[in-house]
Amino acid sequence: MTDDKAYFGGGCFWCTEAVFERLKGVIKVEPGYAGGATPNPSYESVSSGMTGHAEVIEVTYNPKIITYDQLLSVFWESHDPTSLNRQGNDVGSQYRSIIFYSNDEQRIKAERSKRVLNESGAFGRTIVTEVEPLTNFFPAEKYHQNYYQNNRNQPYCSLIIAPKLQHVFEKYRAWMRE
């Protein structure tokens, strides 16, 4: 079986990249932009909120080691899916909660997991996460790649990303690389 890809937007892509690259079976995580109409967007243009793109990650994974359903579980736990166009102090449509699917199986699984979580009241509020077909993905600039790994001492990394990593690690320890 070949490696598969999944696309998630859960706020700042530095955060989601740091979480997903620690999962067993994840081969590569690439921050980028998806969902907008502007070809080849830059960080500056996406940050304006005018391109329609969201900050997302492209997750290349081995489905024999980690499943799409497991990736969905980590996605839901790694951000607030009830917050519209916002994650913490990061505000704007580029920070929206979104799952981009590349086939019907991913769409069905994403929609089902969203529905089940909404019906269970797991988050105490309605999930606003969008589930949309992937029409484009543009890798982010090189300085965004492996941001947490390369900048652990930056305030954003130590105050925002590190606690998120700890939370996900505690919940999904068996799925995480040591």
C-alpha positions in Angstrom: 0.0 0.0 0.0 1.2 3.5 -0.8 1.4 6.4 1.6 -1.7 8.5 1.9 -2.2 12.2 2.5 -4.6 14.2 4.7 -5.2 17.9 4.9 -6.2 19.7 8.1 -6.5 23.4 9.2 -6.8 24.0 12.9 -5.5 27.5 13.4 -1.8 28.3 13.0 0.0 25.7 10.9 3.0 25.9 13.2 0.8 24.3 15.9 -0.8 21.6 13.8 2.6 20.7 12.2 4.2 20.3 15.6 1.4 17.9 16.8 1.1 15.7 13.7 4.8 15.3 13.0 5.1 13.5 16.4 2.7 10.8 15.4 3.9 7.3 14.7 3.2 6.5 11.0 3.4 10.1 9.9 6.1 10.4 7.3 6.0 14.1 6.6 4.0 17.2 7.6 4.1 20.2 5.3 2.5 23.5 6.3 0.8 25.4 3.4 -2.3 27.1 2.2 -5.5 25.6 0.7 -9.1 26.5 0.0 -8.7 29.9 -1.7 -8.8 31.2 -5.2 -5.5 33.0 -5.3 -2.8 31.0 -7.1 0.6 30.6 -5.4 -0.4 32.6 -2.3 2.2 34.0 0.1 2.1 34.2 3.9 1.5 37.9 3.7 -1.4 37.6 1.2 -3.0 34.8 3.2 -2.6 36.8 6.4 -4.6 39.6 4.9 -7.7 37.3 4.9 -8.5 38.3 1.3 -7.3 35.2 -0.5 -9.8 32.7 0.9 -7.0 30.3 1.9 -6.6 28.7 5.2 -3.4 27.8 6.9 -3.3 24.0 6.7 -1.0 21.0 6.9 -0.5 18.3 4.4 0.1 15.0 6.3 1.8 12.2 4.5 1.2 9.0 6.5 1.5 5.2 6.3 -2.1 3.9 6.8 -0.7 0.6 8.0 0.7 2.4 11.1 -1.8 5.2 11.7 -5.3 5.4 10.2 -7.2 8.4 8.8 -9.7 7.9 11.7 -6.8 8.2 14.2 -5.6 11.4 12.4 -9.1 12.8 12.7 -9.1 12.1 16.4 -5.9 14.0 16.9 -7.2 16.8 14.7 -10.3 17.2 16.9 -8.3 17.2 20.1 -5.5 19.5 18.9 -7.6 22.7 18.6 -11.0 24.2 19.3 -13.4 23.1 16.5 -16.2 25.2 18.0 -14.4 28.5 17.4 -15.3 30.3 14.2 -12.3 31.7 12.3 -10.2 31.9 15.4 -7.8 29.8 17.5 -6.7 31.7 20.6 -5.2 35.0 19.6 -5.0 34.0 15.9 -8.1 35.6 14.3 -9.3 35.5 10.7 -10.7 33.1 8.1 -7.1 31.9 7.4 -7.2 30.2 10.9 -10.6 28.5 10.4 -11.1 24.9 11.4 -11.3 22.9 8.2 -10.8 19.4 6.9 -10.0 19.1 3.2 -10.7 15.7 1.8 -9.2 14.2 -1.4 -11.6 11.3 -1.8 -15.1 10.1 -0.8 -13.8 7.8 1.9 -12.1 10.8 3.6 -15.2 12.9 3.2 -17.5 10.2 4.7 -15.2 9.6 7.6 -14.7 13.4 8.3 -18.4 14.1 8.2 -19.3 11.1 10.3 -16.7 12.0 13.0 -17.9 15.6 13.1 -21.6 14.4 13.4 -20.8 11.9 16.1 -18.9 14.5 18.2 -21.6 17.1 17.7 -24.3 14.6 18.8 -22.3 13.5 21.8 -21.8 17.1 23.0 -18.1 16.4 23.4 -17.1 20.0 23.0 -20.0 21.6 24.8 -20.8 23.8 21.7 -21.5 23.1 18.1 -18.6 22.2 15.9 -18.0 24.8 13.1 -15.3 22.9 11.3 -15.8 22.9 7.5 -15.4 19.7 5.5 -14.5 20.6 1.9 -13.0 19.0 -1.1 -9.3 19.7 -1.7 -8.9 21.8 -4.8 -5.4 23.1 -4.2 -2.5 23.0 -1.8 0.4 25.4 -1.9 3.4 24.7 0.4 4.3 27.5 2.7 7.5 29.4 2.6 10.6 27.5 3.8 10.9 29.5 7.1 7.5 28.0 8.2 8.7 24.4 7.7 9.5 22.6 11.0 8.9 25.9 12.8 8.5 24.5 16.3 11.5 22.2 15.9 13.6 25.1 14.8 12.3 27.8 17.2 11.4 26.0 20.5 12.6 29.0 22.6 10.4 31.5 20.8 7.5 32.7 23.1 4.8 31.5 20.7 6.3 28.0 20.7 6.8 27.8 24.5 3.5 29.4 25.5 1.1 28.1 22.8 2.6 25.1 21.0 4.3 23.3 23.9 1.1 23.0 26.1 -0.8 21.8 23.1 1.7 19.1 22.4 1.6 18.1 26.1 -2.2 17.8 26.0 -2.2 15.7 22.8 0.6 13.5 24.1 -1.3 12.8 27.4 -4.4 11.8 25.4 -2.8 9.8 22.6 0.5 8.6 24.2 0.4 5.3 22.4 0.2 7.0 19.0 3.1 9.4 19.7 6.8 9.0 19.0 8.8 9.2 22.2 
